[in-house]
Amino acid sequence: MSETERLTESVKELLEGGRDERLAGLLENAHAADISSVLRELPLPDQVRLFRLLTSQHAGEVLSELDDPTQRELLRALDEQEVSRVLDQMPADDVVEVVEELPKEEAEKILDLMAEEKSEEVQGLLDYREGTAGRLMSPKFVAVHEAATVTQAIEHIRKSKSGDDAFYVYVVDDHDHLVGFVPLHRLLTADPRTPIHVIRNADVESVTVDTDQEEVARLVERYDLVQVPVVDASHRLLGAIGVDDVIDVIHEEATEDIQRLGGVAGDETVLDPPEAVFTKRLVWRLVNLGTAVLAASVIGLFETSIRSLALLAVFMPIVASMGGIGTTQTATVVVRGIALGEVSRHVLGRVLWKELWLGLTTGAANGLVIAVIAYLWKGQVLLSVILGLALLFNMLVAAVVGTLVPIALKAFRIDPAIASSVIITTFTDVFGFFSFLGLATLLIRFLL
């Protein structure tokens, strides 16, 4: 049994026995992430009861770990005064994540009840566009003037409220422009009288407040950073983004891409109530219905041929299915490559050539296999050849569409993950049916 499972059993037992004092002691020593896992297992009244046993600071840490649906339900069950006291103990960037999930009127009431300084910090972050570095950053960071000494910098860290979360000491000039950074280990090993500008690293990677959060994640991954400074257009230091927030972004963006490739809205969770996702699911299914009607209309063009040779209907699903898996494989690799920054116009030719080569070779292999199967099954050589050629052609179409459609969407600033199997497989369905039924129609007199 894992630590979380043991904690869950203990909490349920203490809740049933009404032993709140013992439960409070148990929770005091438990990690916030484990407590959040326990909360998900409890009915709402017990969630509220358990949450109220936590200190304000611990409650804030737990709130940050909860998934959005559980967090929303819990916040609705608490009164606004309770919520504001908890949010006052949380970092401003974590408060933003909580507040933006609430209805606007409720969020405004809670912000009004919070301490003025914290409320202003949160409002400042909310002014930045969602999904940008400005919304993600923490306004708490450690910065010293470039003329300060090592001793003065260490003393500044001791007095700073942000010292506990500091990975780097940022160096600024007279106008608060970011001019470098000093890792903490270098600061601790340097001569106390040394000026900061002597030991600073002037080659500092930074982002602006309007940088997309995905670009921030790529920067952290590329340069193995644990913290990224955020500056304004004049390069003045405004905040910093920690690696813990970047990990959340990577998780969020990867989940969004996977869901959109599967024809889901991108922000759905397994715990969302059905009425909350009804419209999102319905939209994608209507899109799928429209693409299915388009594919069916292509089949309708060859209705006479199918009526004359019903055998054609037996093999149509094979062509469509193989085209679907071809586009899904290609699009998945390309969309993920775009998300990781691996696909650009400079490598487009290489990517397309690779997918065309795979489409040709796998299409030929699969075409040969299905041709043999069709011949052994139905005993018609020409039909088997038509089926094999149609499958090969469809694999080539899958390679082109699966590569170019996500890249085209990216060029138009549309999320490439929207190029999911729901949309892209329409191309292979249409071209697959058209090639198979078209060839069969041209040669039908030899098949009858």
N, C-alpha and C positions, 0 to 999 in steps of 0.2 A: 504494500500500500504506500502511495506517495505521501509526501509531507502535506500537500494540499488536501488530499483525501482524508488524512487523519484529522486535519484541522476542521474540515467540513463535518465529520462525524462528531467531533467534540463540541462544536458550536451547536449543532442540532440537538445534542443531548442536553446541553446546558440551557438552551432556549426552552425545551420541553419541561425541564425541571424548574424553570423560573429563577435560575441562579445567575442573576445579572452581574453581581459583584465579581464572581469568579470568572464570568465571561469577559468582563472588561479587562481583567488582569491577563487573560489569555490573548485577547486581541492586542493588548499593548505591546507584546513582544512578537507579534506576527508581522510578516512583510505585507505591505499594501497590496501587492499583486496577488498574494494568496488570499487575502481578505476579499478582494474583488471577485475572485473565483468562487468563494463561498457564497457571496451575495447573489450571484447568478442562480445558485441552486435553491434559494429560499423564496417563499411567497412574499409579496410586497409588504404586508404588515411586519413580518419578521425582518425584512431588509431594513425597514425604518427603525425598528427597535434596536437592531444591532448597530446601525449607523450612529444612532444617538449615544451609544456607549463609547464612541471614539472621541479622542481629543480633537479640537478643531484642526490642528496641523495634520494629525494622522488621517482624519476624515478627508482632508483635501487631497492627500496622497492617494487614498483609495478611490476618490471620485475621478482622479486623473486616469486611473487604470481601468475604469469600467467601460464596457462597450456602450455605444450611443443609445440603443433602446433601453437597456437597464438603467443607464444614467438618467435618461429623460423621465422614466416612470418614478424613479426614486426622488428626483427633484420636484416633481409634481406633488408627491405625497408629503413633502416637508414644507414648513411655512417659510415665507420669504426672509424673515429675520434669521432663521437657522442657516439658510443657504448663504446669505450674505456674510455671516460670521465665518463660515467655512472658507468661502472664496477669499476673504481677507487674508487668510493664512497661506494662500497658494501663490506661486509665481504668476506674474501677469500673463505670460504666454499660455499657461495652463488654464487660467480663468477664461481667456478668449475662446479656447476650445469648448469649454462648458457653455458659456453664454451664447455662442453662435448657434447652438442646438436648441435654444429656447425660443418661444414665440417672442416677437419684438417687444410687445408691451410688458411682458413678464421680465424680460432681460433688462429693460430700462428701470423697472421698479427695483430690481435687485441691485443694479449698479448705483442707484440713488441711495440705497441703504448701506453700501459699503463705505469704508474709510475713503475720504476725499482723494488722498494721494494715490491709493491703489486704483480707485475708480478712474481717475484721469489717465493713469498708465494704460489701463485696459481700453479705454475709449480711444486713446492714441493708436493702439495696435489695430483696433477695429476699423480705423479710418483707411488702413491699407487694404488693397484688393485681396480677396480670398485666394489662396494658393500661391502667394508670393512670399519672398523672404521677409518683407516688412510685417506681415501677419504672423509669421512663424517665429520671429526673433524675440529674445528676451531683452528688455531695456536695462537689465542689470548686468554689468560687466566691470572689469577692473582695468582702468587706464591711468597711466601716469605721464607727466610731461617729459619730453626727451632730455631736458636739462637736469632732471632729478637724479639722485644717486641711488645705488642699490639699497642702502639703508632706508632712505626715504620711501622707496617703492615697497619694501617689505612692511614698513610701518603702515603704509596706506592700505595694504592688503589686510593687515590685522584689524584695522578700523572699518573696513568695507563690509557692507551687508552682503555683498556678492562674492566674498572671498571663498566661501565653501564650494562654490561651483566654478571657480576660476581654473582654467587649464593653461591659459596664457595671460600675460600682462601686456595689454596693448599700449603702444607708445603714440602719443599725439603731440602736435606742435601748438603754438600759441592760439591757433584758430580751431582747435579740436580736429584737425585733419589727421587721418590715420597715416603714420609714417613708419610703422614697423610693429614688431612684437617680440617679447622675450618669454621663452618657455620657463615654467616655474623652476625646473631643476637647474637651469643655467643661472637664474637669479640667486638661488640658494648657494651656489658654489662660487660665485664671483666675489671679488674683493668688495667689501662694504662701501668703500669710497669711490668705486667706479661709477662714472656717469652712465645712465641708461643708454644714451645714444651710442656709446662705445660697444656695448654687447647686444644691441638690438639686431634683429634680422629684418632688414628693409624689404626683403622679397616676400611680402605678405599677400596671400590670396584672399580677396574679399568679394562680396556681392553687393549689388545695390538693392534698395528696398523693393523695387518692382521686378527683381529676378524671379523667374518661375521656380517653385520649390523642387521640381524635378532636376533643374539645372544645378541647384544647390546640392542635391544628393549626388549628382554625377561628379561635382567638384570634390566633395568629401571622399568619394570612392577613388577618384583619380590620384589625389595627392595625400591620401591616408591622413586626413585631418580629424581632429577631435572637437574642433570648434571653428566656426566661420564668422568673421566680423562682417557686419552689415553697415554700409555707408550710404549717404545721400548723393545727389548728383554732384555736389561740391567735394565729395570724398571725406565728409565729416563723419566721424564714428557715431552711430546711433544705437547699435545693439549687437548681439552675438547669438548665433544659433549653435546649440550643442549637438553632439553626435546622437544623443538619445532622441532628440526631435527628428533628426534626419532618418534614423531607423524607422520611426513611425511613418515618415513620408514614403520611404521605400516600400514598406508594407502596404500602405494605402494605395500607392500608384500601381503596384504589382497586382493587388486584388482588383482594382478598377479595370486594368487591362484584361485580366483573366475573365472577369464577369462580362465585359463588353464583347470579347471574342466569343462568348457563349450566348450572346443575345440578351444580356441582362443590363439594367440601367447603369451599373457601375458603383452605386453607393448603397446597395442592398445588403443586409445582413441576415443571417439565419433566424434571428430573433425578432425581426420586424413584424408587426401585425399584418395580416393579409390585406386589410383595407388600405394600408399605407403604401403597398407595392402593387396594388391592383392595376392602377393606371399605367405604371411603368411597364409591367409585364404585358398588359394589353396592347400597348403601342408597338412593342417589338413583335408580338404575335400577329398583329395586323400587317406589319411590314412583311413578315414571313408569308402571310396569306397572300399579299399582293405579288410577291415574287413567285409563289407557287402558281398563281393564276397566269402569270406571264409565261412560265415554263409550260403550263398546260395548253396555252394558246399556240405554242410552237408545235406541240403534239397534234393539236387540232388541224394544223395545216396539212398533216399527212394522214388524216382520218381515213381516206379512201384506201391508202396503202395498207394501213393496219387492218381495215375490214377485209381486204383481199388476202392478206397474209397475217393472220392472228398471231403467228409465231413471233412476230416482231415485238409484241407486247411483253413476251416472256423475258426478253433480254434488255428492255429499256431501263429497268431499275439498276442493272449492273453498271451501265454507262454513267448514270446519274450519281450512284454511290461512289464510284471510283473518282469521279471528278470532284465530289465533295471532300473526300479525304485528301486529295491532292491540294486543293486550295486551302484547306484548314492547316495542313502541315506547312505549306509555304508562308501563308499569312501569319501564322503563329511565330515562326522564326523571324520574319521581317519586322513585325510589329514590336517584338521584344528587342530586336537589334536597334530599332529606332529609339525605343525607350532608354536603351543603354548608351545611346550616342554613337553606335557602331556603323550606322547607315547614313551616308551623305551622298551628295551628287558625284563626288569623286570616286566612290566605290560602287556606284549604281550599276555600271557595266559589268563588274565582277560578280555582283550579287545576281543580276539577271542571267548572266551566262551560266552560273552555277545551277540556278533553278531550271533553266532550259535544258541543260545537260541531264539533270536528274529527271526532268519530265520526259525527255526523249528515251533515256535508258530504262527507267522504271516503267514507262508507258509501253515500250517495246516488249519488255519481259512480261508484263501483265497482259498485254494484248495477245502475245503468243500463247500464254497459259489459257486465257479465256477462249481463244480460237480453238484450241485442242479440245477443251471441255465442251464447247458448243458443237463441234463436229461429232464427238463421241456420243453426245446426248441426242442430237437431232439428225445427224448424218448429212448435213448440207455444207459443202466446202465453201461455196461463195458467201453464204450467210456468216460463216465463221470468220472469213477474211474481212468482211464488212465490219463485223463486231470488233475485231482486233484493231483495225485501222481507226475506227471511231474512238475507241478507248485511247489509242496513242495520241490522236489529235486532241482529245479532251485533256490529257495530261499536260500537253504543251500549253493549252489555253489556261489551265490551272496555274502553271508556272508564271506566265505573263501577268495574269490578273492578280494572283496572290502577291506578286512583287510590286507591281506598279500602282495598284489602287491604294494601299496604305501610304506609299510615298507621295502620291498625288494629294491625298487628304492632308498629310503633314504640310505640304507646300501651301495649302489653302488654310492652314492653321486650324484644322479640324482634327480631333483626336483620332489617330490611325487605328486605334482599337475598335472604332465604330465599323471598320472594314472587317466585320466578323463573318463567320460562316453563314449567318442569316442573309447577308447581302452578297458576298462574293460567290457563294455556290450557285447563285442565280445564273451567273455567266456560264459556269460549267454545265448547269442543267440545260440552258438554252442551246449552247454550242454543241453539247453532247447529243441531245435529242436531234438537233438539226443535222449534224454530220451522219449519225447512224440512220435516221429515217430518210434523210436526203439521198444517201448512197443507195439505200434499199429501194427507194422509189425509182431511181434512175435505172436500177438493174433488176427491177421486180419481175420482168418478163422471163429472166433466167432463173428466178427463184421459184416460180410457180410450177 
